[in-house]
């Protein structure tokens, strides 16, 4: 059926220059984007670096509408922080945008490390939701057969969670975000120089060397020893974000987290899966506060909830 007949037509095409709206303009524009505009074809194409400001606008509009609907303050990362992560996903995974005419109305991205696949982002502008754009973006980044699939969502987003569940991604454990200034944290481990491959194998179950190269460009990594042998590592970012923190086992990860928190100069933010109670206990014991909007870790068959991990975030796990 041809465009203009009231149905969605999706096609891959080459990049074209876009002029994104900024600030409050974009939020107002998304809500004015009426259903009659959908008679035009929605086209999918690979994300280009020049799209990143428009992706940021779509993210802020979509997450702002979701959180605002429930009376919560939405996350609002800077364009720089958002773009740094999306560039890494573009370079090491797959990323696709949805266009309605000249307007970028959604994007999806994913990465795979061996047989492990992770949906990093899927956002559709508020005025363009519930018209099949999200399903088309998910199809575009789904990729080949993978033994294990994962993603992280907001627990307050039942529509997306149902979409993913129909693809076999089932809620497995909450993602708890903690903030605050730690107090009485103990330095339990000593730094060592060591390769972290074995730690990644234990904590993640797959190779993260591509992602370490990215994290090291922006954060301080410390490898921690236990009885003289490498047992865990932690990343601390400027501004207070901590993670990933990974260990050979839950005890090593918890000790690394507490040791990292013991040298935090001020407020921190960290994201912990509920499946890692030893790390959650550390966060509570040093006085960090649990935020009001948990996430959900969704897993396919064959993927197991992590027990020795503090996450890098919703995009890079």
C-alpha positions in Angstrom: 0.0 0.0 0.0 1.3 3.4 -0.9 2.1 6.2 1.6 -0.9 8.5 2.2 -3.3 5.7 2.8 -3.4 6.0 6.6 -0.9 3.1 7.3 2.7 3.0 8.3 5.3 2.2 5.7 8.8 1.6 7.0 11.9 1.6 4.7 15.7 1.9 5.3 17.2 4.8 3.6 20.4 7.0 3.6 21.0 9.8 6.0 19.7 13.3 5.3 20.3 16.5 7.2 17.9 17.3 10.0 17.3 20.5 11.9 16.3 19.6 15.4 14.2 21.8 17.7 15.6 22.7 21.0 14.5 23.0 24.6 10.8 23.6 25.3 10.2 23.9 21.5 10.7 20.2 21.1 8.3 19.2 23.9 5.6 21.4 22.5 6.1 20.2 18.9 5.9 16.5 19.9 2.5 17.1 21.6 1.2 19.1 18.6 2.2 16.3 16.2 -1.3 15.2 15.3 -2.4 11.8 14.1 -3.2 13.1 10.6 0.6 13.6 10.1 1.0 9.8 10.2 -0.5 9.4 6.7 3.1 10.0 5.5 5.5 7.2 5.4 7.7 6.7 8.4 11.2 5.7 7.3 14.0 4.0 9.2 17.6 4.6 8.5 20.9 4.1 10.4 21.7 6.8 13.0 24.3 9.4 12.0 26.4 11.3 14.4 24.7 14.5 13.3 21.4 13.1 14.6 22.5 13.1 18.2 21.0 16.4 19.3 17.7 15.3 17.8 17.9 11.9 19.6 18.6 13.8 22.8 15.5 15.9 22.3 13.3 12.8 21.6 14.7 11.2 24.8 14.0 14.3 26.9 10.5 14.6 25.5 9.6 10.9 25.9 11.0 10.4 29.4 9.7 13.8 30.5 6.1 12.8 29.4 6.4 9.4 31.1 7.7 10.7 34.4 5.5 13.7 34.4 2.4 11.6 33.9 3.3 9.9 37.2 4.4 13.0 39.1 8.1 12.2 39.1 11.1 14.3 38.1 12.6 12.9 35.0 16.2 12.2 34.4 17.8 15.0 32.3 21.3 14.1 31.1 23.3 16.7 29.3 23.6 16.5 25.6 27.3 15.7 26.1 26.8 12.8 28.5 23.9 11.4 26.3 25.9 11.7 23.1 29.0 10.1 24.5 27.1 6.9 25.2 25.1 6.9 22.0 28.3 7.4 19.9 29.8 4.3 21.6 26.7 2.3 20.8 26.7 3.5 17.2 30.4 2.5 16.9 30.0 -0.9 18.5 26.4 -1.9 17.9 23.4 -0.9 15.8 21.3 2.3 16.0 18.4 3.3 13.8 16.2 6.5 13.7 12.6 6.9 12.6 11.6 9.8 10.4 8.3 11.3 9.5 9.1 13.5 6.6 12.1 15.6 7.8 11.2 15.1 11.5 13.1 12.6 13.6 10.4 11.0 15.8 12.2 8.0 17.4 15.3 5.9 17.7 16.4 2.5 18.9 19.9 1.1 19.5 21.4 -2.2 20.7 24.8 -3.8 21.1 26.0 -7.4 21.1 29.0 -8.9 22.7 29.4 -12.4 21.4 26.1 -14.3 22.0 24.8 -11.6 24.4 22.6 -8.9 23.1 21.4 -5.7 25.0 18.7 -3.3 23.9 20.3 0.0 24.8 17.6 2.5 23.8 14.2 2.7 22.3 12.3 6.0 22.5 9.5 7.5 20.5 8.3 11.1 20.7 5.1 11.4 22.7 2.9 12.5 19.8 4.1 9.6 17.7 3.6 6.8 20.1 1.1 3.9 19.8 1.4 3.8 16.0 3.9 1.0 15.6 7.0 3.1 15.5 8.5 1.4 18.6 7.8 -2.1 17.2 9.5 -1.2 13.9 12.6 0.2 15.7 12.8 -2.9 17.8 12.6 -5.1 14.7 15.4 -3.0 13.1 17.9 -3.5 16.0 16.9 -7.1 17.0 19.7 -8.5 14.9 20.6 -12.2 14.4 20.0 -15.1 16.8 21.5 -14.5 20.2 21.7 -17.0 23.0 20.9 -14.3 25.7 19.1 -11.0 25.5 18.7 -8.2 28.1 17.3 -4.7 28.5 16.5 -2.3 31.3 13.3 -0.4 31.4 11.4 1.9 33.7 9.0 0.0 36.0 6.4 2.7 35.4 6.2 2.0 31.6 3.8 -0.9 31.2 3.4 -0.5 27.4 7.1 -0.9 26.6 7.4 -3.8 29.2 4.5 -5.6 27.5 6.1 -5.1 24.0 9.4 -6.6 25.3 7.7 -9.4 27.1 6.0 -10.5 23.8 9.6 -10.8 22.5 10.6 -13.1 25.4 12.2 -10.4 27.6 10.6 -11.0 31.0 11.1 -8.8 34.1 13.6 -10.6 36.4 14.7 -8.1 39.0 14.3 -4.5 39.9 17.1 -1.9 39.3 17.4 0.2 42.4 19.0 3.7 42.1 20.7 5.1 45.2 21.9 8.6 45.8 23.5 10.6 48.6 26.8 11.1 50.4 28.1 7.9 51.9 29.2 7.8 55.5 31.2 5.3 57.5 32.1 3.3 54.4 35.2 1.2 55.0 38.2 0.7 52.7 38.3 -3.1 52.6 40.5 -3.8 49.6 43.8 -2.7 48.1 44.4 -1.6 44.5 46.3 -4.0 42.2 47.4 -4.0 38.6 45.7 -6.7 36.7 43.6 -7.7 33.7 39.9 -7.8 34.3 38.7 -10.4 31.8 38.1 -13.0 34.5 36.1 -10.6 36.5 33.9 -9.7 33.5 33.4 -13.4 32.8 32.2 -13.9 36.4 30.1 -10.8 36.8 28.7 -10.3 33.3 29.2 -13.7 31.6 30.6 -12.0 28.5 33.5 -9.9 27.2 33.4 -6.1 27.9 36.8 -5.1 26.5 35.1 -2.7 23.9 33.2 -1.1 26.8 36.2 -0.7 29.0 37.9 1.3 26.3 34.9 3.7 26.4 34.6 3.9 30.2 38.3 4.5 30.6 38.0 7.6 28.4 35.7 9.2 31.0 36.2 7.6 34.4 38.8 6.3 36.9 39.0 2.5 37.1 40.5 0.7 40.0 41.2 -3.0 40.1 40.9 -4.4 43.6 42.8 -7.3 45.1 41.8 -9.9 47.6 44.6 -11.9 49.2 46.9 -10.4 46.6 44.8 -11.6 43.7 42.5 -9.4 41.5 38.9 -9.9 42.7 36.9 -6.9 41.5 37.0 -3.5 39.8 35.1 -0.2 40.1 34.6 2.9 38.0 34.1 6.4 39.4 33.0 9.2 37.1 33.3 12.9 37.6 30.1 14.2 39.0 29.6 11.2 41.4 28.3 8.3 39.2 29.8 5.0 40.3 29.6 1.9 38.1 30.2 -0.5 36.8 31.4 -2.3 39.9 32.1 -6.0 39.2 33.5 -8.9 41.2 34.4 -12.5 40.9 31.7 -13.1 43.4 29.1 -11.1 45.4 31.4 -10.6 48.4 34.2 -9.2 46.2 31.8 -6.9 44.4 30.3 -5.6 47.7 33.8 -5.0 49.2 34.9 -3.1 46.1 31.7 -1.0 46.2 32.2 -0.1 49.8 35.9 0.7 49.2 35.0 2.9 46.3 32.4 4.7 48.4 34.9 5.2 51.2 36.8 7.6 49.0 33.9 9.4 47.4 34.3 13.2 47.9 30.6 14.0 47.9 27.3 12.8 46.5 27.2 9.7 44.5 24.6 7.8 42.3 24.7 4.1 41.7 22.3 1.5 40.2 22.1 -1.9 41.7 20.1 -4.9 40.6 17.9 -6.4 43.3 19.5 -9.7 42.6 22.7 -8.5 44.3 21.6 -8.1 47.9 25.1 -7.9 49.3 25.7 -4.7 47.2 22.2 -3.3 48.2 23.1 -3.9 51.8 26.3 -1.8 51.4 24.4 1.1 49.9 21.8 1.1 52.7 24.4 0.7 55.4 26.4 3.8 54.3 23.3 5.9 54.3 22.4 6.2 50.6 18.8 7.0 49.7 16.7 4.8 47.4 15.0 6.9 44.6 11.3 6.6 43.9 11.4 5.2 40.4 13.0 1.7 40.0 13.9 0.1 36.8 13.4 -3.4 35.6 16.0 -5.8 34.2 14.3 -7.9 31.5 15.9 -11.2 30.5 15.4 -13.9 27.9 15.7 -17.6 28.5 19.3 -18.4 29.3 20.2 -15.1 30.9 20.5 -14.9 34.7 20.2 -11.9 37.0 23.6 -10.6 38.1 24.6 -11.1 41.7 28.1 -9.4 41.7 27.5 -6.2 39.8 26.7 -2.5 40.1 25.5 -1.3 36.7 27.1 1.1 34.3 23.6 2.4 33.6 20.6 1.8 31.5 22.4 2.1 28.2 25.6 0.1 28.7 24.4 -2.3 31.5 
